[in-house]
Amino acid sequence: MNLDLLRRLTAAPGVAGFERQVRAIVREELEPLVDDVRVDRLGNLIATKRGTSGPTILIAAHMDEIGFLVRHVDRRGFLRLQPLGSFDPRVLLAQRVIVHTATEDLVQGVIETTVDPLHFGPPTDLKRPDVRDLFVDVGSSAEEIEIGDMVTLDRDLNATDDRIVSRALDDRLGLYVKIEAMRHLGGHGSTIVAVATTQEEVGSRGAVVAGYDIDPDICVALDLTVANDIPGASPDQEVTRLGDGPAIKVMDTTQISHRGLVRHLRDIARELDIPLQLEVLDHGGTDASMIQRLRSGVAVVTLSIPARYIHTVNETVAIADVDRCIALLARYLAEAHTRDYAADV
């Protein structure tokens, strides 16, 4: 596994609307692999590898991570936050963050809560914490900070022999899979448009713009999905399991995947002896959901990488699942032009 690339992708800061540093890395990696690279007005990176026949395939993976903007600055050294993406406030307490100022200075801070500390006695209010109860303590550095500055969670990637734990694997890992699949791609008939999208965590805004512009026949979204195979969860609550292979999203609350694409990917997985999971997710969505309904409609599917503890600083994936996802995507792109999906509508 190319851990150096994944480390660079996860270390680069980029909440919705602030994806510039991530985009620079993706551009550097994709430019030698494609025929044309451009950036649209919403900041999507669009890399095109032209084909000789067959459909136009859009591969979507988003650049933005969940994070915050500064909503209020208290000159005593405290900040209030505006979330960009969905958070469980319980996982934010006592986390370290980095504030990225307009002058590109990096200010370290720590998230704390207005709830009385334990030293004041047993807690009297046991309600679920709310983001409005949280603040960031940055001390005298508050003088450098303005409303609208980006705030990211501060944590590095750790890898073992079989797992990766990191912040921002959602969806820097999707970007990684896309880059590596393009790197391993041999002959192909389809025109492949690899898009690193913006602002997915706030409503797939970049995907809408890019999808309308490209007008693809097929969209394959790459994203993380829930692996809830942890103590206390029953088998029907697991969604996917870590290490059991990549998942094909059959449906979520925003999309139903195209039956022909699901069947084709399953056929390839059997041929390559890749273990595969089928996923039904009853909450959430991906860029595919917005692209599916553009113009006269697009055949979509999401290839998912199972991950525990999504939307925390400890997103955890199995390296084997990542490698299998790359192999599956690369083979699909090589032979997508050989199938006619008209009968599967």
Buried (B, 14 or more C-beta within 10 A) or exposed (E): BEEEBBBBBBBBBBBBBBBBBBBBBBBEBBEEBBEEBEBBEBBBBBBBBEBEEBBBBBBBBBBBBBBBBBBEBEEEBBBBBBBBBEBEBEBBBEBEBBBBBEEEEEBBBBBBBEBEEEEEEEEEEEEEBEBEBBBBBBEEBBEBBEEEBBBBBBBEBEBEEEBBBBBBBBBBBBBBBBBBBBBBBEEBBBBBBBBBBBBBBBEBBBBBBBBEBBEBBBBBBBBBBBBBBEEEEEEEEBBBBBBBBBBBBBBBEBBBBBBBBBBBBBEBBEEEEBEBBEBEBEEBBBBBBBBBBBEEEBBBBBBBBBBBBBBBBBBBBBBBBBBBBBBBBBBBBBBBBEBEBEEBE
